[in-house]
Amino acid sequence: MNDSSWGAPPQAGQAGYWGPIERGPVQGAAPAGPAYDAPEAQQTRPMPIVPDGPAYGGDQDDDRGAARTGGPLFRDEDHGAFPGGDGSGFPSGDHGRFPDERYGGRSEGPSAQPHVTPQHDSSYVPQNPEPMPDVQPQPAPVPAPPKKSAGRDLGAAIGVGVGLGVVIVASLFVVKAVFVGVVAVAVVVGLWELTSRLQERKQIRAPLVPLAVGGAAMVVAGYVRGAEGAWVAMALTALAVLVWRMTEPPEGYLKDVTAGVFAAFYVPFLATFVAMMLTADDGPWRVLTFLLLTVVSDTGAYAVGWRFGTHKLAPRISPGKTREGLLGAVSFAMVAGALCLQFLIDDGSWWQGLLLGLAVAASATLGDLGESMIKRDLGIKDMGTLLPGHGGIMDRLDSLLPTAPVVWLLLVLFVGSG
């Protein structure tokens, strides 16, 4: 092959394809005529003088606007012919091969069209572009699901609960009067917490002094005189609240005395049924059954609800309570009730224990929801901070208080008041 594919040689006295040597090469000139169109094309045309510089072009060539004699400007650019040292227009050893053949391109033979570079044609598309690496997007890390939390110091709650249980059981089976004193103290502290929160959050001033004195007297009267003594003490406590509040200005009198009567019924009157249970011959075992069933119901509701709870029971009142937790409370309480009535209560039967456990689970849940409603209205989480891990005394009495009259009544119906 010769250099006729670069165009016909210039005539004497005319500027050839490369132009006058002293003026430098002219970029963009089109080759003249097809290859092998004349016998004279067999002659080899002298190559122009290549200026000293990098073998594959450089910035100095581009700055002068001269045709590049070196390598391509871009990686995907089709490679042109390289002037060789043997006068053939190709590098040594590439005779008879078109430039595109050396780089994997397609050769069209002798009639191949002149090479077009991106500098000459803006619509130029590389024939064999180098494929870009297929970069896969990295998936966003999935956050670990949050672990369920009890929301309280579980260790402190267990420790305080065990300590209270030891005190209650010791006083219950040693001297009954001591247990009555424990109940009276719990009632007074609960009344203090309730009246303090009412005054702080709602500016309701329920008189604490008549409530505390009447509440303690109500528990003692229930233990000594039974239901009649409890009702009389309740009436006298309400009257004392009305009179005590008269010593202050009349503004807010109605809401203050209403809250006082409510507190007297809610805390000491309901607690009196625990003292009345104690008057029976097997009174300590009845009280123990009452405490065990209530605690087991709360424990079952907590354990099952924490592990399996997904359906809210009363989201507007207590978002943490679930229907699954309620089923756990019922199941645990019924099993515990059957065992307690069969082995702890005189003349008791297991089926009576099932009914008792069901009633305890219902009343304990309603009592818990009732106090949750009060705390939500007041805008607080706990009634107090006296018991670490539990809150206040009222936070432990919430399910015990409404359950006490239920257990007392059912035990009287099942086995008598004896």
C-alpha positions in Angstrom: 0.0 0.0 0.0 1.1 3.5 -0.7 0.1 7.0 0.5 -2.4 7.6 -2.4 -5.2 7.3 0.1 -4.1 10.6 1.6 -4.9 12.3 -1.7 -3.2 13.0 -5.0 0.3 14.5 -4.9 0.3 18.2 -5.5 1.4 19.6 -8.9 4.5 21.5 -9.2 4.3 25.0 -8.2 1.0 24.5 -6.3 0.2 24.3 -2.6 -0.4 20.7 -1.8 -2.6 19.1 0.8 -0.2 19.9 3.5 0.3 23.4 2.2 3.7 25.1 2.0 6.1 23.8 4.4 7.3 27.2 5.5 3.7 28.1 6.4 3.0 25.0 8.4 0.2 22.4 8.0 -3.3 23.5 7.3 -5.9 21.8 9.5 -9.2 20.7 8.0 -8.1 20.3 4.3 -10.0 17.5 2.6 -8.1 14.8 0.7 -8.2 15.0 -3.0 -9.7 12.0 -4.8 -10.0 8.4 -4.1 -7.2 6.0 -3.6 -5.7 4.2 -6.7 -7.4 6.5 -9.2 -4.3 7.1 -11.3 -1.1 5.3 -12.1 0.9 8.1 -10.8 -0.6 7.4 -7.4 1.8 4.5 -7.1 4.5 6.9 -6.4 5.2 7.6 -2.8 4.7 11.2 -1.8 7.3 12.7 0.6 5.9 13.2 4.1 5.9 16.6 5.6 8.4 17.6 8.2 7.1 16.7 11.7 8.1 19.2 14.4 9.9 17.9 17.4 7.5 17.1 20.3 5.6 14.3 21.9 5.0 11.3 19.7 1.3 11.4 20.2 0.6 15.1 20.0 0.6 17.7 22.6 -0.8 21.0 23.7 1.6 22.9 21.6 0.0 21.6 18.4 -3.5 22.4 19.6 -2.4 25.9 20.5 -1.2 26.6 17.0 -4.3 25.1 15.4 -2.2 22.6 13.5 -3.4 19.1 12.5 -2.4 16.6 15.2 0.2 14.1 14.1 0.1 12.1 17.4 -2.4 10.1 19.3 -6.1 10.8 19.8 -7.4 13.7 21.9 -10.0 11.5 23.6 -9.9 7.8 24.5 -13.0 7.0 22.4 -11.6 8.9 19.4 -10.9 6.8 16.4 -7.1 6.6 15.8 -5.8 8.0 12.5 -2.7 7.0 10.6 0.7 7.6 12.1 3.5 8.6 9.9 6.1 6.0 10.0 9.8 6.2 9.6 9.7 4.0 6.5 7.9 6.5 4.3 4.7 4.4 4.1 2.7 6.6 6.4 2.3 3.9 9.0 4.3 2.8 11.9 6.9 0.1 11.2 5.4 -3.3 10.7 1.9 -2.0 9.8 2.2 -2.0 6.0 -0.9 -2.9 4.2 -3.2 -2.2 7.2 -5.5 0.7 7.6 -5.3 2.5 10.9 -8.6 1.4 12.1 -7.6 -2.3 11.7 -4.9 -1.9 14.2 -7.3 -0.7 16.9 -10.1 -3.1 16.3 -12.0 -0.9 13.8 -13.5 -2.0 10.5 -11.5 -1.5 7.3 -13.4 -0.6 4.1 -10.5 -1.6 1.9 -9.0 0.7 -0.8 -12.1 2.7 -1.1 -12.3 3.7 2.6 -13.4 7.2 3.2 -11.0 9.8 4.6 -10.7 9.6 8.4 -13.0 12.1 10.2 -12.2 13.2 13.7 -14.3 14.9 16.3 -12.6 18.2 15.3 -14.0 17.9 11.8 -17.5 16.5 12.6 -19.5 17.4 15.7 -21.8 14.5 15.1 -19.0 12.0 15.4 -19.8 8.9 17.5 -17.1 6.5 18.5 -17.3 3.1 16.8 -16.1 1.1 19.7 -16.6 3.1 22.9 -15.1 1.7 26.0 -17.9 0.4 28.2 -18.3 2.2 31.5 -18.2 0.1 34.6 -21.7 -0.9 35.8 -22.0 0.8 39.2 -24.7 -0.7 41.3 -26.3 1.8 43.8 -25.5 0.9 47.3 -28.7 0.1 49.2 -29.4 2.3 52.2 -28.7 0.6 55.5 -31.8 -0.7 57.2 -32.0 0.6 60.7 -32.3 -2.0 63.4 -35.8 -2.2 64.9 -36.0 -0.5 68.2 -36.0 -2.8 71.2 -39.0 -2.8 73.3 -38.6 -1.2 76.7 -40.7 -1.4 79.8 -40.4 2.4 80.2 -39.3 2.1 83.9 -36.4 0.9 86.0 -37.3 -2.8 86.1 -34.7 -3.7 88.7 -35.9 -1.0 91.1 -39.5 -1.9 90.5 -38.9 -5.5 91.3 -36.9 -4.7 94.4 -39.5 -2.3 95.8 -42.3 -4.7 95.0 -40.6 -7.5 96.8 -39.9 -5.3 99.8 -43.6 -4.2 100.0 -44.7 -7.8 99.7 -42.5 -8.9 102.6 -43.9 -6.1 104.8 -47.5 -6.9 103.9 -47.2 -10.6 104.3 -45.3 -10.3 107.6 -47.9 -8.0 109.1 -50.7 -10.0 107.6 -49.9 -13.3 109.3 -48.3 -12.0 112.5 -50.7 -9.4 113.9 -53.8 -8.4 112.0 -54.0 -5.0 113.7 -50.5 -4.2 112.2 -51.8 -5.0 108.7 -54.7 -2.6 109.3 -52.2 0.0 110.3 -50.3 -0.6 107.0 -53.5 -0.1 105.0 -54.3 3.1 106.9 -50.9 4.5 106.2 -51.1 3.7 102.5 -54.5 5.4 102.4 -53.2 8.6 104.0 -50.2 8.7 101.6 -52.4 8.1 98.6 -54.8 10.9 99.6 -51.8 13.3 100.0 -50.6 12.4 96.5 -54.0 12.8 94.9 -54.9 16.1 96.6 -51.4 17.5 95.8 -51.7 16.7 92.1 -55.2 18.2 92.0 -54.0 21.4 93.4 -50.9 21.6 91.2 -52.5 20.8 87.9 -56.1 22.0 88.3 -56.0 24.5 91.3 -58.5 22.3 93.1 -58.0 22.6 96.9 -59.5 19.5 98.4 -59.0 19.7 102.2 -56.4 17.1 103.1 -56.8 17.1 106.9 -60.4 15.9 107.1 -59.7 13.4 104.3 -56.7 11.9 106.1 -58.3 11.6 109.5 -61.6 10.4 108.1 -59.8 7.9 105.7 -57.8 6.3 108.5 -60.9 6.1 110.7 -62.8 4.6 107.8 -60.4 1.7 107.5 -60.4 1.0 111.2 -64.2 1.2 111.3 -64.5 -1.3 108.5 -62.3 -3.7 110.4 -64.1 -3.3 113.7 -67.7 -2.8 112.7 -67.8 -4.2 109.2 -69.7 -2.6 106.3 -72.0 -0.6 108.6 -69.0 1.1 110.3 -67.4 1.8 106.9 -70.5 3.5 105.6 -70.9 5.6 108.7 -67.3 6.7 108.6 -67.7 7.6 104.9 -70.7 9.9 105.6 -68.9 11.6 108.5 -65.8 12.2 106.4 -67.8 13.8 103.6 -69.5 16.1 106.1 -66.1 17.0 107.6 -64.9 18.0 104.1 -67.9 20.3 103.6 -67.4 22.0 106.9 -63.6 22.3 106.7 -63.8 24.1 103.3 -66.2 26.7 104.7 -63.3 28.3 106.5 -61.9 29.6 103.2 -63.2 32.0 100.6 -66.2 30.8 98.6 -64.5 30.9 95.2 -64.1 27.3 93.9 -66.0 25.9 96.9 -68.1 23.5 94.8 -65.3 22.0 92.9 -63.1 21.7 96.0 -65.7 19.8 98.1 -66.7 17.6 95.1 -63.1 16.6 94.6 -62.9 16.0 98.4 -65.9 13.6 98.5 -64.6 11.8 95.4 -61.2 11.3 97.0 -62.8 10.0 100.2 -64.8 7.4 98.3 -62.0 6.5 95.8 -59.2 5.8 98.2 -60.2 5.0 101.8 -63.7 3.7 101.3 -62.6 1.1 98.7 -59.6 0.2 100.8 -62.0 -0.6 103.7 -63.0 -3.8 101.9 -59.5 -5.1 102.4 -59.9 -4.6 106.2 -63.3 -6.3 106.1 -61.8 -9.4 104.3 -59.4 -9.7 107.2 -62.2 -10.1 109.8 -63.0 -13.7 108.5 -61.5 -16.7 110.2 -59.3 -17.3 107.1 -59.0 -13.6 106.6 -55.2 -13.5 106.0 -55.6 -16.1 103.2 -58.4 -14.1 101.6 -56.4 -11.0 101.7 -53.4 -12.9 100.3 -55.6 -14.4 97.5 -56.8 -10.9 96.7 -53.3 -9.5 96.5 -51.9 -12.5 94.5 -54.7 -12.4 91.9 -54.3 -8.7 91.4 -50.5 -8.9 91.0 -50.7 -11.9 88.7 -53.3 -10.1 86.5 -51.0 -7.1 86.2 -48.0 -9.3 85.5 -49.8 -11.3 82.9 -51.0 -8.2 81.2 -47.5 -6.7 81.2 -45.7 -9.8 80.0 -48.0 -10.8 77.2 -48.7 -7.3 76.1 -44.9 -6.4 76.0 -44.1 -9.6 74.0 -47.1 -9.9 71.7 -49.1 -6.8 72.0 -50.1 -5.1 68.7 -53.7 -4.1 69.0 -54.4 -1.1 71.3 -57.0 -1.6 74.0 -57.8 2.0 74.8 -55.3 4.3 72.9 -56.9 7.5 74.0 -56.7 6.6 77.7 -53.6 4.4 78.0 -51.7 3.8 74.7 -49.5 1.2 76.3 -52.3 -1.3 77.0 -53.2 -3.9 74.4 -55.9 -6.5 73.8 -53.3 -9.2 73.9 -52.2 -7.9 77.3 -55.8 -8.1 78.5 -56.0 -11.7 77.3 -52.8 -12.4 79.2 -54.3 -10.8 82.4 -57.4 -12.9 82.1 -55.5 -16.2 81.5 -53.0 -15.6 84.3 -55.6 -14.5 86.8 -58.0 -17.4 86.1 -55.2 -20.0 86.6 -54.1 -18.3 89.8 -57.6 -18.0 91.0 -58.3 -21.7 90.5 -55.2 -22.6 92.4 -55.9 -20.2 95.3 -59.5 -21.2 95.8 -58.6 -24.9 95.7 -55.7 -24.8 98.1 -55.9 -21.5 100.2 -59.5 -20.8 100.9 -61.6 -23.0 103.1 -64.5 -24.7 101.2 -63.3 -23.1 98.0 -63.4 -24.9 94.6 -61.3 -24.5 91.5 -64.2 -23.4 89.2 -65.0 -20.7 91.7 -61.4 -19.6 91.3 -61.8 -19.4 87.6 -64.7 -17.0 87.9 -62.9 -15.0 90.6 -59.8 -14.7 88.4 -61.9 -13.5 85.5 -63.6 -10.9 87.7 -60.3 -9.7 89.1 -58.7 -9.3 85.7 -61.7 -7.2 84.6 -61.8 -5.0 87.7 -58.0 -4.5 87.8 -57.9 -3.5 84.2 -60.8 -1.0 84.7 -59.1 0.4 87.8 -55.9 0.9 85.9 -57.7 2.6 83.0 -59.6 4.8 85.5 -56.5 6.2 87.1 -54.9 6.5 83.7 -57.9 8.7 82.7 -57.3 10.9 85.9 -53.6 11.2 85.1 -54.2 12.1 81.5 -56.7 14.8 82.6 -54.1 16.1 84.9 -51.3 15.9 82.3 -49.0 13.7 84.4 -47.4 10.3 84.1 -47.2 9.3 87.8 -49.0 10.4 90.9 -45.8 10.6 92.8 -42.2 9.5 93.1 -42.2 7.8 96.5 -41.6 4.3 95.1 -38.7 4.0 92.7 -39.6 2.1 89.5 -43.3 2.4 90.4 -44.1 6.1 90.8 -46.3 6.8 93.8 -48.5 4.9 96.2 -51.5 5.7 94.1 -49.8 4.2 91.1 -49.7 0.8 93.0 -53.2 1.2 94.4 -54.9 1.9 91.0 -55.8 -1.7 90.3 -56.0 -2.9 94.0 -58.7 -0.4 95.1 -61.5 -1.3 92.6 -60.7 -5.0 92.9 -61.1 -5.1 96.7 -64.9 -4.9 96.8 -65.2 -7.4 93.9 -63.1 -10.0 95.7 -64.8 -9.4 99.1 -68.3 -9.8 97.5 -67.5 -13.0 95.5 -65.8 -14.7 98.4 -68.8 -13.9 100.6 -71.0 -15.5 97.9 -68.8 -18.5 97.4 -67.7 -19.5 100.9 -69.5 -17.1 103.2 -68.3 -14.3 105.4 -67.1 -16.6 108.2 
